[in-house]
Amino acid sequence: METALKAIAAPRRRAILRLVRDEELSAGEIASHFEDVTRPAVSQDLTLLKEAGLVDERRNGTRRLYRARPEGLAELREFLEEFWDARLDALKREAEREERKKDEHD
């Protein structure tokens, strides 16, 4: 989880993940979406994302194609959902408490 968090900490890497979420793209195609970033910098980002288990790399001849691996975020998602579920439970309890108070006054 720590590796995934570090990988998605940078806005450009999050943008790359969004680009390859639904389709495979080459490093060049990904780099073309960033005007002020060199292709080697994008390649470095892709390597980091790959090492974190967030993207898959597939070779097609001389091209390397990248696609997001949503399962790479599973552990992080489970961790965050614990907080979300706890907040929803607290909200539900509060709404039920307010409803009981309302019923008692009617």
Secondary structure, DSSP 8 states (H G I E B T S, - for coil): -HHHHHHHSSHHHHHHHHHTSSS-EEHHHHHTT-TTS-HHHHHHHHHHHHHTTSEEEEEETTEEEEEE-GGGGHHHHHHHHHHHHHHHHHHHHHHHHHHHHHHHH-
